[in-house]
């Protein structure tokens, strides 16, 4: 491998990495709902966190309001403590009781969670905060949870994240945070099969395997790049000279 080729490979790798970071920055500019670990399942309990980036160059974020649709019938909810922030959970009586997957009737459900920054606390420029909730039971008749949110900045500036994604799939300017729900678990603890008969757990496993293989490919590529660099450096080292033979007494 020539030094010219090695330099081109290095520039290409740096360009790809920079593009990936830029894309991640753009994608994370919205208020989003996310999951660590196992995906919450229909009819079960789960943990969801809202990642809130600050998008104003001069003002800090001091409040986040998240709405939970009454028809979800989420009867129990807890928030994770965050230093410098207070959390308030609102429960409202339901016009029509919601029957959970286990047969329990929910007559009062969580409809709003509000996090407010205490004096001296805010999400500043180039910062983000994660607000976590845990509860249920989650609805068994929907495949996606939607959480309209309102982000409030210092001085009263408000940004609403409540727009739905159209059928075309094009992301709106202020999309509502959403979380996909996994298939409802059966009594044996396995995910129920879809209408086509495909086990959702197997599909998730396949997706995980694909991601592992993709990651392994990146590692192998990095090792190959390192090996090429080593070869170039070794080829540029001066060859060691062999010491001349010394003439000893008694030889011609």
Secondary structure as the mmCIF struct_conf table of DSSP 4:
data_model
#
loop_
_struct_conf.conf_type_id
_struct_conf.id
_struct_conf.beg_label_comp_id
_struct_conf.beg_label_asym_id
_struct_conf.beg_label_seq_id
_struct_conf.end_label_comp_id
_struct_conf.end_label_asym_id
_struct_conf.end_label_seq_id
HELX_RH_AL_P HELX_RH_AL_P1 UNK A 3 UNK A 27
TURN_TY1_P TURN_TY1_P1 UNK A 28 UNK A 29
BEND BEND1 UNK A 30 UNK A 30
STRN STRN1 UNK A 32 UNK A 34
BEND BEND2 UNK A 36 UNK A 38
HELX_LH_PP_P HELX_LH_PP_P1 UNK A 39 UNK A 40
STRN STRN2 UNK A 41 UNK A 41
TURN_TY1_P TURN_TY1_P2 UNK A 42 UNK A 43
BEND BEND3 UNK A 44 UNK A 44
STRN STRN3 UNK A 46 UNK A 53
BEND BEND4 UNK A 57 UNK A 58
STRN STRN4 UNK A 61 UNK A 67
HELX_RH_3T_P HELX_RH_3T_P1 UNK A 70 UNK A 72
STRN STRN5 UNK A 76 UNK A 79
TURN_TY1_P TURN_TY1_P3 UNK A 83 UNK A 84
STRN STRN6 UNK A 85 UNK A 99
TURN_TY1_P TURN_TY1_P4 UNK A 101 UNK A 102
BEND BEND5 UNK A 103 UNK A 103
HELX_LH_PP_P HELX_LH_PP_P2 UNK A 104 UNK A 104
STRN STRN7 UNK A 105 UNK A 117
HELX_LH_PP_P HELX_LH_PP_P3 UNK A 118 UNK A 118
TURN_TY1_P TURN_TY1_P5 UNK A 119 UNK A 120
STRN STRN8 UNK A 123 UNK A 123
TURN_TY1_P TURN_TY1_P6 UNK A 125 UNK A 126
STRN STRN9 UNK A 128 UNK A 136
HELX_LH_PP_P HELX_LH_PP_P4 UNK A 137 UNK A 139
BEND BEND6 UNK A 140 UNK A 141
BEND BEND7 UNK A 143 UNK A 143
STRN STRN10 UNK A 144 UNK A 147
STRN STRN11 UNK A 149 UNK A 153
HELX_RH_3T_P HELX_RH_3T_P2 UNK A 154 UNK A 156
STRN STRN12 UNK A 158 UNK A 161
STRN STRN13 UNK A 163 UNK A 163
HELX_LH_PP_P HELX_LH_PP_P5 UNK A 164 UNK A 166
TURN_TY1_P TURN_TY1_P7 UNK A 167 UNK A 168
HELX_LH_PP_P HELX_LH_PP_P6 UNK A 170 UNK A 172
TURN_TY1_P TURN_TY1_P8 UNK A 173 UNK A 174
STRN STRN14 UNK A 175 UNK A 175
HELX_LH_PP_P HELX_LH_PP_P7 UNK A 176 UNK A 176
STRN STRN15 UNK A 177 UNK A 180
STRN STRN16 UNK A 182 UNK A 182
HELX_LH_PP_P HELX_LH_PP_P8 UNK A 183 UNK A 184
STRN STRN17 UNK A 185 UNK A 185
TURN_TY1_P TURN_TY1_P9 UNK A 187 UNK A 188
BEND BEND8 UNK A 189 UNK A 189
HELX_LH_PP_P HELX_LH_PP_P9 UNK A 190 UNK A 190
STRN STRN18 UNK A 191 UNK A 191
HELX_LH_PP_P HELX_LH_PP_P10 UNK A 192 UNK A 192
STRN STRN19 UNK A 193 UNK A 193
TURN_TY1_P TURN_TY1_P10 UNK A 195 UNK A 196
BEND BEND9 UNK A 197 UNK A 197
STRN STRN20 UNK A 199 UNK A 199
HELX_RH_AL_P HELX_RH_AL_P2 UNK A 200 UNK A 235
TURN_TY1_P TURN_TY1_P11 UNK A 236 UNK A 236
BEND BEND10 UNK A 237 UNK A 237
HELX_LH_PP_P HELX_LH_PP_P11 UNK A 238 UNK A 248
TURN_TY1_P TURN_TY1_P12 UNK A 249 UNK A 250
#
